């Protein structure tokens, strides 16, 4: 499924695709394209791998867009797929925990 939003949904795993429409070189007509992928954790936060040794956790997808919206590109698409029973239970726990 695609065109999902970034909120935590109990029955789904989500990934977000970042896209940059900047040109690779000034004289080229092709965009950079897809630049980055972030995965939603069961808690609703997002995780990203920024280099070979750096994994970060961020609360919003827009944290990686930076001030100008072009550090990692902009969120172009959020995809989701059904998760398994364990994933549903853990997401339910975090959803209920957020109410308190």
LOLUMDREN-727998 format. One record per residue: residue number from 1; residue in one letter; x negated, y, z negated of N, C-alpha, C in turn. Coordinates in nm, 4 decimals, m for minus. Layout:
REM residues N
@k: NUM | r: A | n_c1: X | n_c2: Y | n_c3: Z | ca_c1: X | ca_c2: Y | ca_c3: Z | c_c1: X | c_c2: Y | c_c3: Z
...
END
This chain:
REM residues 100
@k: 1 | r: X | n_c1: m0.0846 | n_c2: m0.1176 | n_c3: 0.0000 | ca_c1: 0.0000 | ca_c2: 0.0000 | ca_c3: 0.0000 | c_c1: m0.0891 | c_c2: 0.1238 | c_c3: 0.0000
@k: 2 | r: X | n_c1: m0.0411 | n_c2: 0.2293 | n_c3: 0.0599 | ca_c1: m0.1187 | ca_c2: 0.3523 | ca_c3: 0.0592 | c_c1: m0.0288 | c_c2: 0.4692 | c_c3: 0.0244
@k: 3 | r: X | n_c1: m0.0867 | n_c2: 0.5880 | n_c3: 0.0216 | ca_c1: m0.0160 | ca_c2: 0.7102 | ca_c3: m0.0169 | c_c1: 0.0337 | c_c2: 0.7050 | c_c3: m0.1609
@k: 4 | r: X | n_c1: m0.0404 | n_c2: 0.6383 | n_c3: m0.2471 | ca_c1: m0.0084 | ca_c2: 0.6344 | ca_c3: m0.3889 | c_c1: m0.0584 | c_c2: 0.7620 | c_c3: m0.4550
@k: 5 | r: X | n_c1: m0.0122 | n_c2: 0.7875 | n_c3: m0.5771 | ca_c1: m0.0666 | ca_c2: 0.9010 | ca_c3: m0.6512 | c_c1: m0.1698 | c_c2: 0.8499 | c_c3: m0.7506
@k: 6 | r: X | n_c1: m0.2339 | n_c2: 0.9406 | n_c3: m0.8213 | ca_c1: m0.3457 | ca_c2: 0.9015 | ca_c3: m0.9070 | c_c1: m0.3040 | c_c2: 0.8602 | c_c3: m1.0476
@k: 7 | r: X | n_c1: m0.1756 | n_c2: 0.8579 | n_c3: m1.0765 | ca_c1: m0.1304 | ca_c2: 0.8196 | ca_c3: m1.2105 | c_c1: m0.1468 | c_c2: 0.6686 | c_c3: m1.2326
@k: 8 | r: X | n_c1: m0.1542 | n_c2: 0.6310 | n_c3: m1.3588 | ca_c1: m0.1648 | ca_c2: 0.4902 | ca_c3: m1.3943 | c_c1: m0.0307 | c_c2: 0.4225 | c_c3: m1.3711
@k: 9 | r: X | n_c1: m0.0321 | n_c2: 0.3150 | n_c3: m1.2945 | ca_c1: 0.0867 | ca_c2: 0.2329 | ca_c3: m1.2749 | c_c1: 0.0556 | c_c2: 0.0947 | c_c3: m1.3286
@k: 10 | r: X | n_c1: 0.1425 | n_c2: 0.0430 | n_c3: m1.4124 | ca_c1: 0.1170 | ca_c2: m0.0815 | ca_c3: m1.4843 | c_c1: 0.0937 | c_c2: m0.2003 | c_c3: m1.3909
@k: 11 | r: X | n_c1: 0.1637 | n_c2: m0.2053 | n_c3: m1.2798 | ca_c1: 0.1588 | ca_c2: m0.3236 | ca_c3: m1.1948 | c_c1: 0.0568 | c_c2: m0.3155 | c_c3: m1.0807
@k: 12 | r: X | n_c1: m0.0230 | n_c2: m0.2071 | n_c3: m1.0751 | ca_c1: m0.1114 | ca_c2: m0.1872 | ca_c3: m0.9604 | c_c1: m0.2537 | c_c2: m0.1480 | c_c3: m0.9981
@k: 13 | r: X | n_c1: m0.3499 | n_c2: m0.1966 | n_c3: m0.9185 | ca_c1: m0.4876 | ca_c2: m0.1495 | ca_c3: m0.9194 | c_c1: m0.4970 | c_c2: m0.0435 | c_c3: m0.8105
@k: 14 | r: X | n_c1: m0.5817 | n_c2: 0.0599 | n_c3: m0.8327 | ca_c1: m0.5927 | ca_c2: 0.1664 | ca_c3: m0.7342 | c_c1: m0.7379 | c_c2: 0.2016 | c_c3: m0.7051
@k: 15 | r: X | n_c1: m0.7608 | n_c2: 0.2425 | n_c3: m0.5814 | ca_c1: m0.8883 | ca_c2: 0.3011 | ca_c3: m0.5404 | c_c1: m0.8581 | c_c2: 0.4292 | c_c3: m0.4640
@k: 16 | r: X | n_c1: m0.9500 | n_c2: 0.5237 | n_c3: m0.4740 | ca_c1: m0.9353 | ca_c2: 0.6512 | ca_c3: m0.4033 | c_c1: m1.0504 | c_c2: 0.6659 | c_c3: m0.3051
@k: 17 | r: X | n_c1: m1.0193 | n_c2: 0.7099 | n_c3: m0.1850 | ca_c1: m1.1190 | ca_c2: 0.7313 | ca_c3: m0.0809 | c_c1: m1.1418 | c_c2: 0.8804 | c_c3: m0.0633
@k: 18 | r: X | n_c1: m1.2680 | n_c2: 0.9201 | n_c3: m0.0660 | ca_c1: m1.3060 | ca_c2: 1.0600 | ca_c3: m0.0457 | c_c1: m1.3511 | c_c2: 1.0784 | c_c3: 0.0983
@k: 19 | r: X | n_c1: m1.3192 | n_c2: 1.1928 | n_c3: 0.1539 | ca_c1: m1.3484 | ca_c2: 1.2224 | ca_c3: 0.2937 | c_c1: m1.4045 | c_c2: 1.3634 | c_c3: 0.3053
@k: 20 | r: X | n_c1: m1.5025 | n_c2: 1.3792 | n_c3: 0.3909 | ca_c1: m1.5576 | ca_c2: 1.5125 | ca_c3: 0.4158 | c_c1: m1.5424 | c_c2: 1.5452 | c_c3: 0.5632
@k: 21 | r: X | n_c1: m1.4894 | n_c2: 1.6628 | n_c3: 0.5908 | ca_c1: m1.4762 | ca_c2: 1.7047 | ca_c3: 0.7304 | c_c1: m1.5875 | c_c2: 1.8010 | c_c3: 0.7708
@k: 22 | r: X | n_c1: m1.6907 | n_c2: 1.8087 | n_c3: 0.6876 | ca_c1: m1.8072 | ca_c2: 1.8888 | ca_c3: 0.7249 | c_c1: m1.8800 | c_c2: 1.8205 | c_c3: 0.8395
@k: 23 | r: X | n_c1: m1.9474 | n_c2: 1.8966 | n_c3: 0.9183 | ca_c1: m2.0235 | ca_c2: 1.8423 | ca_c3: 1.0306 | c_c1: m2.1601 | c_c2: 1.7956 | c_c3: 0.9815
@k: 24 | r: X | n_c1: m2.2065 | n_c2: 1.6844 | n_c3: 1.0351 | ca_c1: m2.3363 | ca_c2: 1.6298 | ca_c3: 0.9949 | c_c1: m2.4469 | c_c2: 1.7298 | c_c3: 1.0276
@k: 25 | r: X | n_c1: m2.4438 | n_c2: 1.7831 | n_c3: 1.1458 | ca_c1: m2.5354 | ca_c2: 1.8887 | ca_c3: 1.1893 | c_c1: m2.4500 | c_c2: 1.9957 | c_c3: 1.2569
@k: 26 | r: X | n_c1: m2.4910 | n_c2: 2.1192 | n_c3: 1.2526 | ca_c1: m2.4079 | ca_c2: 2.2271 | ca_c3: 1.3080 | c_c1: m2.3661 | c_c2: 2.2077 | c_c3: 1.4537
@k: 27 | r: X | n_c1: m2.4487 | n_c2: 2.1428 | n_c3: 1.5341 | ca_c1: m2.4153 | ca_c2: 2.1293 | ca_c3: 1.6754 | c_c1: m2.3380 | c_c2: 2.0008 | c_c3: 1.7081
@k: 28 | r: X | n_c1: m2.3077 | n_c2: 1.9201 | n_c3: 1.6086 | ca_c1: m2.2305 | ca_c2: 1.7982 | ca_c3: 1.6322 | c_c1: m2.0821 | c_c2: 1.8240 | c_c3: 1.6101
@k: 29 | r: X | n_c1: m2.0016 | n_c2: 1.7481 | n_c3: 1.6785 | ca_c1: m1.8567 | ca_c2: 1.7633 | ca_c3: 1.6637 | c_c1: m1.7963 | c_c2: 1.6586 | c_c3: 1.5715
@k: 30 | r: X | n_c1: m1.8739 | n_c2: 1.5608 | n_c3: 1.5299 | ca_c1: m1.8217 | ca_c2: 1.4544 | ca_c3: 1.4450 | c_c1: m1.8270 | c_c2: 1.4939 | c_c3: 1.2975
@k: 31 | r: X | n_c1: m1.7237 | n_c2: 1.4573 | n_c3: 1.2238 | ca_c1: m1.7208 | ca_c2: 1.4794 | ca_c3: 1.0800 | c_c1: m1.8091 | c_c2: 1.3768 | c_c3: 1.0103
@k: 32 | r: X | n_c1: m1.8438 | n_c2: 1.4069 | n_c3: 0.8851 | ca_c1: m1.9183 | ca_c2: 1.3118 | ca_c3: 0.8035 | c_c1: m1.8349 | c_c2: 1.1863 | c_c3: 0.7841
@k: 33 | r: X | n_c1: m1.7071 | n_c2: 1.2022 | n_c3: 0.7560 | ca_c1: m1.6169 | ca_c2: 1.0884 | ca_c3: 0.7373 | c_c1: m1.6021 | c_c2: 1.0522 | c_c3: 0.5907
@k: 34 | r: X | n_c1: m1.5751 | n_c2: 0.9251 | n_c3: 0.5656 | ca_c1: m1.5563 | ca_c2: 0.8795 | ca_c3: 0.4282 | c_c1: m1.6903 | c_c2: 0.8794 | c_c3: 0.3563
@k: 35 | r: X | n_c1: m1.6907 | n_c2: 0.9356 | n_c3: 0.2347 | ca_c1: m1.8164 | ca_c2: 0.9564 | ca_c3: 0.1634 | c_c1: m1.8269 | c_c2: 0.8807 | c_c3: 0.0317
@k: 36 | r: X | n_c1: m1.7137 | n_c2: 0.8431 | n_c3: m0.0267 | ca_c1: m1.7178 | ca_c2: 0.7910 | ca_c3: m0.1630 | c_c1: m1.5891 | c_c2: 0.7153 | c_c3: m0.1938
@k: 37 | r: X | n_c1: m1.5976 | n_c2: 0.6214 | n_c3: m0.2874 | ca_c1: m1.4805 | ca_c2: 0.5479 | ca_c3: m0.3356 | c_c1: m1.4829 | c_c2: 0.5508 | c_c3: m0.4880
@k: 38 | r: X | n_c1: m1.3677 | n_c2: 0.5763 | n_c3: m0.5491 | ca_c1: m1.3536 | ca_c2: 0.5692 | ca_c3: m0.6946 | c_c1: m1.2479 | c_c2: 0.4636 | c_c3: m0.7261
@k: 39 | r: X | n_c1: m1.2682 | n_c2: 0.3926 | n_c3: m0.8349 | ca_c1: m1.1744 | ca_c2: 0.2872 | ca_c3: m0.8757 | c_c1: m1.1088 | c_c2: 0.3265 | c_c3: m1.0076
@k: 40 | r: X | n_c1: m0.9784 | n_c2: 0.3039 | n_c3: m1.0160 | ca_c1: m0.9080 | ca_c2: 0.3344 | ca_c3: m1.1402 | c_c1: m0.9288 | c_c2: 0.2206 | c_c3: m1.2398
@k: 41 | r: X | n_c1: m0.9663 | n_c2: 0.2580 | n_c3: m1.3604 | ca_c1: m0.9818 | ca_c2: 0.1613 | ca_c3: m1.4681 | c_c1: m0.8453 | c_c2: 0.1283 | c_c3: m1.5276
@k: 42 | r: X | n_c1: m0.8391 | n_c2: 0.0231 | n_c3: m1.6037 | ca_c1: m0.7124 | ca_c2: m0.0177 | ca_c3: m1.6645 | c_c1: m0.6595 | c_c2: 0.0848 | c_c3: m1.7627
@k: 43 | r: X | n_c1: m0.7476 | n_c2: 0.1733 | n_c3: m1.8113 | ca_c1: m0.7071 | ca_c2: 0.2783 | ca_c3: m1.9045 | c_c1: m0.6433 | c_c2: 0.3967 | c_c3: m1.8326
@k: 44 | r: X | n_c1: m0.6579 | n_c2: 0.4031 | n_c3: m1.7000 | ca_c1: m0.6074 | ca_c2: 0.5159 | ca_c3: m1.6229 | c_c1: m0.7173 | c_c2: 0.6120 | c_c3: m1.5818
@k: 45 | r: X | n_c1: m0.8345 | n_c2: 0.6035 | n_c3: m1.6463 | ca_c1: m0.9503 | ca_c2: 0.6846 | ca_c3: m1.6048 | c_c1: m1.0046 | c_c2: 0.6257 | c_c3: m1.4748
@k: 46 | r: X | n_c1: m1.0957 | n_c2: 0.6980 | n_c3: m1.4127 | ca_c1: m1.1550 | ca_c2: 0.6543 | ca_c3: m1.2871 | c_c1: m1.3036 | c_c2: 0.6312 | c_c3: m1.3059
@k: 47 | r: X | n_c1: m1.3623 | n_c2: 0.5416 | n_c3: m1.2283 | ca_c1: m1.5041 | ca_c2: 0.5145 | ca_c3: m1.2345 | c_c1: m1.5654 | c_c2: 0.5303 | c_c3: m1.0958
@k: 48 | r: X | n_c1: m1.6885 | n_c2: 0.5791 | n_c3: m1.0936 | ca_c1: m1.7607 | ca_c2: 0.6005 | ca_c3: m0.9687 | c_c1: m1.9059 | c_c2: 0.5619 | c_c3: m0.9861
@k: 49 | r: X | n_c1: m1.9662 | n_c2: 0.5140 | n_c3: m0.8800 | ca_c1: m2.1090 | ca_c2: 0.4851 | ca_c3: m0.8771 | c_c1: m2.1728 | c_c2: 0.5975 | c_c3: m0.7966
@k: 50 | r: X | n_c1: m2.2569 | n_c2: 0.6782 | n_c3: m0.8628 | ca_c1: m2.3148 | ca_c2: 0.7947 | ca_c3: m0.7971 | c_c1: m2.4541 | c_c2: 0.7703 | c_c3: m0.7420
@k: 51 | r: X | n_c1: m2.5196 | n_c2: 0.6671 | n_c3: m0.7889 | ca_c1: m2.6498 | ca_c2: 0.6294 | ca_c3: m0.7349 | c_c1: m2.6741 | c_c2: 0.4845 | c_c3: m0.7759
@k: 52 | r: X | n_c1: m2.7909 | n_c2: 0.4359 | n_c3: m0.7488 | ca_c1: m2.8204 | ca_c2: 0.2954 | ca_c3: m0.7798 | c_c1: m2.8057 | c_c2: 0.2645 | c_c3: m0.9284
@k: 53 | r: X | n_c1: m2.8325 | n_c2: 0.3634 | n_c3: m1.0146 | ca_c1: m2.8311 | ca_c2: 0.3387 | ca_c3: m1.1584 | c_c1: m2.7224 | c_c2: 0.4143 | c_c3: m1.2341
@k: 54 | r: X | n_c1: m2.6432 | n_c2: 0.4933 | n_c3: m1.1672 | ca_c1: m2.5473 | ca_c2: 0.5809 | ca_c3: m1.2351 | c_c1: m2.4027 | c_c2: 0.5403 | c_c3: m1.2098
@k: 55 | r: X | n_c1: m2.3363 | n_c2: 0.4933 | n_c3: m1.3127 | ca_c1: m2.1922 | ca_c2: 0.4734 | ca_c3: m1.3100 | c_c1: m2.1338 | c_c2: 0.5770 | c_c3: m1.4043
@k: 56 | r: X | n_c1: m2.0340 | n_c2: 0.6503 | n_c3: m1.3583 | ca_c1: m1.9707 | ca_c2: 0.7496 | ca_c3: m1.4442 | c_c1: m1.8217 | c_c2: 0.7208 | c_c3: m1.4550
@k: 57 | r: X | n_c1: m1.7627 | n_c2: 0.7736 | n_c3: m1.5592 | ca_c1: m1.6185 | ca_c2: 0.7654 | ca_c3: m1.5795 | c_c1: m1.5656 | c_c2: 0.9077 | c_c3: m1.5787
@k: 58 | r: X | n_c1: m1.4564 | n_c2: 0.9313 | n_c3: m1.5073 | ca_c1: m1.3970 | ca_c2: 1.0647 | ca_c3: m1.5003 | c_c1: m1.2458 | c_c2: 1.0532 | c_c3: m1.5120
@k: 59 | r: X | n_c1: m1.1855 | n_c2: 1.1547 | n_c3: m1.5742 | ca_c1: m1.0414 | ca_c2: 1.1496 | ca_c3: m1.6009 | c_c1: m0.9562 | c_c2: 1.1841 | c_c3: m1.4804
@k: 60 | r: X | n_c1: m1.0105 | n_c2: 1.2628 | n_c3: m1.3885 | ca_c1: m0.9351 | ca_c2: 1.2983 | ca_c3: m1.2694 | c_c1: m1.0174 | c_c2: 1.2670 | c_c3: m1.1451
@k: 61 | r: X | n_c1: m0.9497 | n_c2: 1.2474 | n_c3: m1.0359 | ca_c1: m1.0191 | ca_c2: 1.2250 | ca_c3: m0.9095 | c_c1: m1.0845 | c_c2: 1.3518 | c_c3: m0.8592
@k: 62 | r: X | n_c1: m1.0305 | n_c2: 1.4636 | n_c3: m0.8977 | ca_c1: m1.0752 | ca_c2: 1.5917 | ca_c3: m0.8445 | c_c1: m1.2038 | c_c2: 1.6408 | c_c3: m0.9103
@k: 63 | r: X | n_c1: m1.2490 | n_c2: 1.5703 | n_c3: m1.0139 | ca_c1: m1.3735 | ca_c2: 1.6071 | ca_c3: m1.0814 | c_c1: m1.4936 | c_c2: 1.5960 | c_c3: m0.9878
@k: 64 | r: X | n_c1: m1.4884 | n_c2: 1.5072 | n_c3: m0.8895 | ca_c1: m1.6007 | ca_c2: 1.4889 | ca_c3: m0.7989 | c_c1: m1.5948 | c_c2: 1.5803 | c_c3: m0.6776
@k: 65 | r: X | n_c1: m1.4849 | n_c2: 1.6511 | n_c3: m0.6605 | ca_c1: m1.4748 | ca_c2: 1.7425 | ca_c3: m0.5472 | c_c1: m1.5599 | c_c2: 1.8663 | c_c3: m0.5675
@k: 66 | r: X | n_c1: m1.5930 | n_c2: 1.8989 | n_c3: m0.6902 | ca_c1: m1.6802 | ca_c2: 2.0119 | ca_c3: m0.7185 | c_c1: m1.6127 | c_c2: 2.1454 | c_c3: m0.6975
@k: 67 | r: X | n_c1: m1.6915 | n_c2: 2.2519 | n_c3: m0.7059 | ca_c1: m1.6386 | ca_c2: 2.3877 | ca_c3: m0.6949 | c_c1: m1.5917 | c_c2: 2.4227 | c_c3: m0.5554
@k: 68 | r: X | n_c1: m1.6609 | n_c2: 2.3748 | n_c3: m0.4550 | ca_c1: m1.6261 | ca_c2: 2.4090 | ca_c3: m0.3172 | c_c1: m1.5439 | c_c2: 2.3013 | c_c3: m0.2486
@k: 69 | r: X | n_c1: m1.5192 | n_c2: 2.1915 | n_c3: m0.3190 | ca_c1: m1.4418 | ca_c2: 2.0842 | ca_c3: m0.2598 | c_c1: m1.5194 | c_c2: 2.0017 | c_c3: m0.1588
@k: 70 | r: X | n_c1: m1.6510 | n_c2: 2.0089 | n_c3: m0.1631 | ca_c1: m1.7256 | ca_c2: 1.9333 | ca_c3: m0.0632 | c_c1: m1.8429 | c_c2: 1.8529 | c_c3: m0.1188
@k: 71 | r: X | n_c1: m1.8584 | n_c2: 1.8436 | n_c3: m0.2497 | ca_c1: m1.9698 | ca_c2: 1.7684 | ca_c3: m0.3044 | c_c1: m1.9604 | c_c2: 1.6201 | c_c3: m0.2642
@k: 72 | r: X | n_c1: m1.8456 | n_c2: 1.5603 | n_c3: m0.2860 | ca_c1: m1.8222 | ca_c2: 1.4223 | ca_c3: m0.2418 | c_c1: m1.7086 | c_c2: 1.4173 | c_c3: m0.1408
@k: 73 | r: X | n_c1: m1.6670 | n_c2: 1.5304 | n_c3: m0.0934 | ca_c1: m1.5512 | ca_c2: 1.5370 | ca_c3: m0.0067 | c_c1: m1.4265 | c_c2: 1.5578 | c_c3: m0.0899
@k: 74 | r: X | n_c1: m1.3143 | n_c2: 1.5428 | n_c3: m0.0282 | ca_c1: m1.1859 | ca_c2: 1.5543 | ca_c3: m0.0973 | c_c1: m1.1164 | c_c2: 1.4195 | c_c3: m0.0959
@k: 75 | r: X | n_c1: m1.0291 | n_c2: 1.3984 | n_c3: m0.1927 | ca_c1: m0.9526 | ca_c2: 1.2741 | ca_c3: m0.1952 | c_c1: m0.8619 | c_c2: 1.2734 | c_c3: m0.0729
@k: 76 | r: X | n_c1: m0.8838 | n_c2: 1.1772 | n_c3: 0.0126 | ca_c1: m0.8068 | ca_c2: 1.1679 | ca_c3: 0.1368 | c_c1: m0.6942 | c_c2: 1.0660 | c_c3: 0.1244
@k: 77 | r: X | n_c1: m0.7209 | n_c2: 0.9583 | n_c3: 0.0525 | ca_c1: m0.6241 | ca_c2: 0.8495 | ca_c3: 0.0455 | c_c1: m0.6394 | c_c2: 0.7756 | c_c3: m0.0857
@k: 78 | r: X | n_c1: m0.5279 | n_c2: 0.7371 | n_c3: m0.1441 | ca_c1: m0.5282 | ca_c2: 0.6494 | ca_c3: m0.2609 | c_c1: m0.4566 | c_c2: 0.5216 | c_c3: m0.2202
@k: 79 | r: X | n_c1: m0.5244 | n_c2: 0.4105 | n_c3: m0.2397 | ca_c1: m0.4682 | ca_c2: 0.2806 | ca_c3: m0.2038 | c_c1: m0.4380 | c_c2: 0.2033 | c_c3: m0.3308
@k: 80 | r: X | n_c1: m0.3354 | n_c2: 0.1199 | n_c3: m0.3254 | ca_c1: m0.3038 | ca_c2: 0.0380 | ca_c3: m0.4418 | c_c1: m0.2632 | c_c2: m0.1013 | c_c3: m0.3979
@k: 81 | r: X | n_c1: m0.2860 | n_c2: m0.1956 | n_c3: m0.4891 | ca_c1: m0.2437 | ca_c2: m0.3332 | ca_c3: m0.4649 | c_c1: m0.1963 | c_c2: m0.3915 | c_c3: m0.5971
@k: 82 | r: X | n_c1: m0.1084 | n_c2: m0.4900 | n_c3: m0.5919 | ca_c1: m0.0608 | ca_c2: m0.5511 | ca_c3: m0.7163 | c_c1: m0.1761 | c_c2: m0.6144 | c_c3: m0.7939
@k: 83 | r: X | n_c1: m0.1698 | n_c2: m0.6027 | n_c3: m0.9251 | ca_c1: m0.2736 | ca_c2: m0.6644 | ca_c3: m1.0074 | c_c1: m0.2182 | c_c2: m0.7918 | c_c3: m1.0722
@k: 84 | r: X | n_c1: m0.3062 | n_c2: m0.8654 | n_c3: m1.1340 | ca_c1: m0.2679 | ca_c2: m0.9900 | ca_c3: m1.1987 | c_c1: m0.2063 | c_c2: m0.9677 | c_c3: m1.3368
@k: 85 | r: X | n_c1: m0.1677 | n_c2: m1.0762 | n_c3: m1.3997 | ca_c1: m0.0997 | ca_c2: m1.0716 | ca_c3: m1.5287 | c_c1: m0.1852 | c_c2: m1.0044 | c_c3: m1.6356
@k: 86 | r: X | n_c1: m0.3145 | n_c2: m1.0377 | n_c3: m1.6403 | ca_c1: m0.4037 | ca_c2: m0.9761 | ca_c3: m1.7392 | c_c1: m0.4096 | c_c2: m0.8250 | c_c3: m1.7188
@k: 87 | r: X | n_c1: m0.4212 | n_c2: m0.7822 | n_c3: m1.5943 | ca_c1: m0.4251 | ca_c2: m0.6401 | ca_c3: m1.5637 | c_c1: m0.2984 | c_c2: m0.5685 | c_c3: m1.6079
@k: 88 | r: X | n_c1: m0.1851 | n_c2: m0.6324 | n_c3: m1.5896 | ca_c1: m0.0573 | ca_c2: m0.5739 | ca_c3: m1.6326 | c_c1: m0.0562 | c_c2: m0.5557 | c_c3: m1.7838
@k: 89 | r: X | n_c1: m0.0996 | n_c2: m0.6592 | n_c3: m1.8576 | ca_c1: m0.1009 | ca_c2: m0.6504 | ca_c3: m2.0044 | c_c1: m0.1919 | c_c2: m0.5386 | c_c3: m2.0543
@k: 90 | r: X | n_c1: m0.3105 | n_c2: m0.5283 | n_c3: m1.9977 | ca_c1: m0.4055 | ca_c2: m0.4247 | ca_c3: m2.0414 | c_c1: m0.3515 | c_c2: m0.2860 | c_c3: m2.0067
@k: 91 | r: X | n_c1: m0.2959 | n_c2: m0.2695 | n_c3: m1.8877 | ca_c1: m0.2389 | ca_c2: m0.1396 | ca_c3: m1.8490 | c_c1: m0.1210 | c_c2: m0.1025 | c_c3: m1.9383
@k: 92 | r: X | n_c1: m0.0400 | n_c2: m0.2023 | n_c3: m1.9746 | ca_c1: 0.0720 | ca_c2: m0.1761 | ca_c3: m2.0662 | c_c1: 0.0203 | c_c2: m0.1274 | c_c3: m2.2011
@k: 93 | r: X | n_c1: m0.0861 | n_c2: m0.1902 | n_c3: m2.2501 | ca_c1: m0.1453 | ca_c2: m0.1482 | ca_c3: m2.3766 | c_c1: m0.1862 | c_c2: m0.0016 | c_c3: m2.3703
@k: 94 | r: X | n_c1: m0.2603 | n_c2: 0.0367 | n_c3: m2.2662 | ca_c1: m0.3060 | ca_c2: 0.1761 | ca_c3: m2.2547 | c_c1: m0.1895 | c_c2: 0.2722 | c_c3: m2.2332
@k: 95 | r: X | n_c1: m0.0878 | n_c2: 0.2295 | n_c3: m2.1610 | ca_c1: 0.0291 | ca_c2: 0.3161 | ca_c3: m2.1384 | c_c1: 0.1015 | c_c2: 0.3398 | c_c3: m2.2716
@k: 96 | r: X | n_c1: 0.1233 | n_c2: 0.2358 | n_c3: m2.3490 | ca_c1: 0.1906 | ca_c2: 0.2489 | ca_c3: m2.4783 | c_c1: 0.1042 | c_c2: 0.3309 | c_c3: m2.5736
@k: 97 | r: X | n_c1: m0.0270 | n_c2: 0.3067 | n_c3: m2.5714 | ca_c1: m0.1192 | ca_c2: 0.3809 | ca_c3: m2.6585 | c_c1: m0.1134 | c_c2: 0.5318 | c_c3: m2.6286
@k: 98 | r: X | n_c1: m0.0947 | n_c2: 0.5680 | n_c3: m2.5021 | ca_c1: m0.0899 | ca_c2: 0.7105 | ca_c3: m2.4647 | c_c1: 0.0336 | c_c2: 0.7809 | c_c3: m2.5184
@k: 99 | r: X | n_c1: 0.1349 | n_c2: 0.7076 | n_c3: m2.5555 | ca_c1: 0.2566 | ca_c2: 0.7669 | ca_c3: m2.6103 | c_c1: 0.2364 | c_c2: 0.8154 | c_c3: m2.7534
@k: 100 | r: X | n_c1: 0.1331 | n_c2: 0.7634 | n_c3: m2.8226 | ca_c1: 0.1122 | ca_c2: 0.7961 | ca_c3: m2.9641 | c_c1: 0.0000 | c_c2: 0.8915 | c_c3: m2.9849
END
